[in-house]
Amino acid sequence: MNVRCPNCKNSFSLSRDYMSTAVAEAKDKKQKYHAMSCPSCRKTVKVSISQMQRYLPRQQASGKEQQSSGDAG
């Protein structure tokens, strides 16, 4: 996922591992945004958790539950 700093306009990318960790921590704390520092200017950049979730792959467990419930009926 690419993120652009609103201060210095530098663009940088977030890895899937980093996003999955950030989303898990935010869910535990019930946060809507993840705050991180820009690697160029060190200013705080807020990234929406819902936007991060869109870029993460879907969980395998939820897909298996949906398939098994469809077979039962």
TAVEN-V178382 format. One record per residue. N is the residue number from 0. RES is the residue in one letter. NEAR is the number of other ideal C-beta (glycine too) atoms within 8 Angstrom. Layout:
# TAVEN-V178382
N;RES;NEAR + N;RES;NEAR
This chain:
# TAVEN-V178382
0;M;8 + 1;N;7 + 2;V;11 + 3;R;7 + 4;C;14 + 5;P;5 + 6;N;7 + 7;C;8 + 8;K;7 + 9;N;10 + 10;S;8 + 11;F;10 + 12;S;7 + 13;L;10 + 14;S;6 + 15;R;8 + 16;D;6 + 17;Y;8 + 18;M;13 + 19;S;9 + 20;T;8 + 21;A;13 + 22;V;13 + 23;A;8 + 24;E;10 + 25;A;13 + 26;K;8 + 27;D;6 + 28;K;6 + 29;K;5 + 30;Q;8 + 31;K;6 + 32;Y;9 + 33;H;12 + 34;A;7 + 35;M;9 + 36;S;7 + 37;C;14 + 38;P;6 + 39;S;8 + 40;C;8 + 41;R;6 + 42;K;9 + 43;T;7 + 44;V;11 + 45;K;7 + 46;V;13 + 47;S;8 + 48;I;14 + 49;S;7 + 50;Q;9 + 51;M;15 + 52;Q;8 + 53;R;6 + 54;Y;8 + 55;L;10 + 56;P;4 + 57;R;6 + 58;Q;6 + 59;Q;6 + 60;A;6 + 61;S;8 + 62;G;9 + 63;K;8 + 64;E;8 + 65;Q;8 + 66;Q;8 + 67;S;8 + 68;S;8 + 69;G;7 + 70;D;6 + 71;A;5 + 72;G;4
